[in-house]
Amino acid sequence: MIKELNNNSRAHLLPPRQSLVYAFISYCIVFPIFRIFFRGRISGIQNVPLQGSLVIVANHASHLDPPLLGHALGRPIAFMAKQELFRIPILGWIIRACGAYPVSRGASDREAIRVASERLHQGWATGVFLDGTRQENGRVNNPMAGAALLAARTNSQILPVAIINSHRALGKGMALARFVPIHLRIGNVISPPVTRKKIDLLETTKQVQISINTMIEQGLIVPKS
């Protein structure tokens, strides 16, 4: 069993330091690709808590989403990855250094939640895509309650993030990327569900879905004049 921490100790957990590999990939590879080729912009960066466990929840439309999300928020983010990827030379070492953690193919939702909870207890921000799989229209369509359960289990705040236009850049069925603008809108933090009961989990999940889709509907970020 993972030891539960009280509210105060959870809020003041310092996040793990970025590894050199994480920093190199973020600032030397992802940063120029996002900023130059995809004309990337970020809105709401002031909403990101810089310490304490945090469940970051986003829409998912492209394989570009995890690295862009990991770069944009200013603190390391752990993501689940298929266990097989960790056996690939070099790639396995890189994704592990960047905070990814393995989940066995066919593993139960309970096992995935357990592993993610361990990362949160270590002070990580943990990334979750609300639909679980890529969506062709780039919106949150069929949200799952896993993120809400994770937040309730670890008493972690939820941070909704909208990734805008990645489905047009490298969506399902696209072999080559199109260099269209990709912007990220970061919403206000949402409190974890008050209990792990289904009704509370679904209520929080709906709240997160509305927040993300509302930010998507606002469209690309217009620079201030």
C-alpha positions in Angstrom: 0.0 0.0 0.0 1.2 3.5 -0.8 1.3 5.7 2.3 -1.2 8.6 2.0 0.3 12.0 2.7 -1.7 14.8 4.3 -2.8 17.9 2.3 0.0 20.2 3.5 2.9 17.7 2.8 1.4 16.8 -0.6 1.2 20.5 -1.6 4.8 21.2 -0.8 6.4 18.2 -2.4 9.3 19.4 -4.6 9.2 17.9 -8.1 12.1 15.8 -9.2 14.9 17.6 -11.0 15.0 17.4 -14.8 17.6 14.9 -15.9 20.2 16.1 -18.4 18.6 14.0 -21.1 15.1 15.5 -20.3 16.5 19.0 -20.4 18.4 18.3 -23.7 15.4 16.9 -25.5 13.1 19.6 -24.2 15.2 22.6 -24.9 17.4 21.5 -27.8 14.9 19.4 -29.8 11.2 20.0 -28.8 11.6 23.7 -28.1 12.8 24.7 -31.6 10.4 22.3 -33.3 7.4 23.6 -31.4 8.3 27.3 -31.5 9.7 27.6 -35.1 8.1 24.9 -37.2 4.7 24.8 -35.4 4.7 28.5 -34.4 3.9 27.4 -30.9 2.3 29.6 -28.3 1.4 29.0 -24.7 -1.3 30.7 -22.7 -1.9 30.4 -19.0 1.5 29.3 -17.9 1.0 31.2 -14.6 -1.6 28.6 -13.7 0.9 25.8 -13.4 1.8 24.9 -9.8 5.5 24.5 -9.7 5.6 22.1 -6.7 3.3 19.4 -5.3 1.8 16.4 -7.0 -0.2 17.4 -10.1 -2.4 15.5 -12.5 -2.1 17.2 -15.9 -5.1 16.3 -18.1 -5.3 17.1 -21.8 -7.0 16.2 -25.0 -5.2 13.9 -27.4 -5.0 14.0 -31.1 -1.4 13.3 -32.2 1.8 11.6 -31.3 3.2 15.1 -31.0 1.1 15.7 -27.8 3.3 14.1 -25.1 6.6 15.8 -26.0 4.9 19.2 -26.5 3.1 18.9 -23.2 6.3 17.9 -21.5 8.1 20.9 -22.8 5.4 23.5 -22.3 4.6 23.5 -18.6 8.0 24.3 -17.1 8.3 21.2 -14.9 9.0 17.5 -15.7 5.9 15.4 -16.5 5.7 11.6 -16.3 3.7 9.7 -18.8 2.7 6.0 -19.1 4.4 4.1 -22.0 4.1 0.6 -23.3 6.6 -1.7 -21.6 7.9 -2.9 -25.0 9.2 0.6 -25.8 11.7 0.3 -22.9 13.3 -2.7 -24.5 14.3 -0.7 -27.6 18.0 0.3 -27.5 18.6 4.1 -26.9 14.8 4.9 -27.1 14.1 3.0 -23.9 16.9 4.9 -22.1 15.7 8.2 -23.4 12.0 7.9 -22.5 12.9 6.6 -19.0 15.3 9.5 -18.5 12.4 11.8 -19.5 10.1 10.4 -16.8 8.1 7.8 -18.7 7.2 4.7 -16.8 6.3 1.3 -18.2 2.9 -0.3 -18.1 2.5 -3.9 -19.4 0.4 -4.5 -22.4 -3.0 -5.7 -21.2 -2.3 -4.5 -17.7 -5.5 -3.6 -15.7 -6.6 -0.1 -15.1 -5.9 -0.7 -11.4 -2.2 -1.5 -12.1 -1.8 1.6 -14.3 -3.4 3.8 -11.5 -1.1 2.2 -9.0 2.1 3.0 -11.0 0.9 6.5 -11.7 0.1 7.1 -8.0 3.6 6.1 -7.1 4.9 8.9 -9.4 2.6 11.4 -7.8 3.7 10.4 -4.3 7.3 11.2 -5.5 6.2 14.7 -6.5 5.9 14.3 -10.2 3.4 16.0 -12.4 1.7 13.0 -14.2 0.2 13.4 -17.6 -3.1 11.8 -18.6 -5.0 12.1 -21.8 -8.7 12.2 -20.9 -10.0 10.1 -23.8 -7.1 7.6 -23.5 -6.6 7.4 -27.3 -6.2 9.9 -30.1 -9.3 11.7 -31.3 -9.7 12.7 -35.0 -11.4 16.0 -34.2 -8.9 17.0 -31.5 -11.6 17.4 -28.8 -12.4 15.4 -25.6 -15.2 13.2 -26.8 -15.4 10.1 -24.5 -13.7 11.0 -21.3 -12.6 8.3 -18.9 -12.6 8.7 -15.1 -9.0 7.5 -14.6 -7.6 11.0 -14.1 -10.2 11.8 -11.5 -9.6 8.6 -9.7 -5.9 9.2 -9.7 -6.4 12.7 -8.3 -8.8 11.4 -5.6 -6.5 8.6 -4.7 -3.5 10.9 -4.2 -5.3 14.1 -3.2 -3.7 15.9 -6.2 -4.9 18.9 -8.0 -5.9 18.6 -11.7 -4.6 20.9 -14.3 -6.6 21.0 -17.6 -4.6 21.7 -20.8 -6.0 22.2 -24.3 -3.7 21.2 -27.2 -5.0 23.1 -30.2 -4.5 22.0 -33.8 -2.3 19.0 -33.3 -4.9 16.8 -35.0 -4.3 18.9 -38.2 -0.5 18.7 -37.8 -0.1 14.9 -37.3 -3.5 13.3 -36.7 -4.6 9.8 -37.1 -3.8 8.4 -40.5 -1.2 11.1 -41.4 2.2 9.8 -42.3 3.9 13.2 -42.5 3.5 16.2 -40.3 2.0 19.5 -41.6 3.6 22.6 -40.1 0.4 24.3 -39.0 0.3 26.3 -35.7 0.0 24.3 -32.5 -1.0 26.3 -29.4 -1.5 25.2 -25.8 -4.0 26.8 -23.4 -3.6 26.0 -19.7 -6.7 26.3 -17.5 -7.2 26.9 -13.9 -6.5 24.0 -11.4 -9.4 21.9 -10.4 -9.7 20.3 -7.0 -9.7 16.5 -6.8 -13.0 14.7 -6.3 -14.2 14.7 -2.7 -14.5 10.9 -2.7 -13.7 8.0 -4.9 -17.4 7.3 -5.5 -18.4 7.0 -9.1 -20.8 10.0 -9.0 -18.0 12.2 -7.7 -15.4 10.9 -10.2 -17.8 11.5 -13.1 -18.7 15.0 -11.9 -15.0 16.0 -11.8 -14.3 14.3 -15.2 -17.2 16.3 -16.8 -15.8 19.5 -15.3 -12.4 18.8 -16.8 -13.9 17.9 -20.2 -15.9 21.2 -20.3 -12.8 23.2 -19.3 -10.6 21.6 -22.1 -13.2 21.8 -24.8 -14.0 25.4 -23.9 -10.4 26.3 -24.3 -10.2 24.5 -27.7 -13.3 26.4 -28.9 -11.4 29.7 -28.1 -9.1 28.8 -31.0 -5.5 29.7 -31.6 -3.9 32.3 -29.3 -3.8 35.8 -30.8 -0.7 37.7 -29.7 -1.3 40.9 -27.7 -0.6 44.0 -29.6 
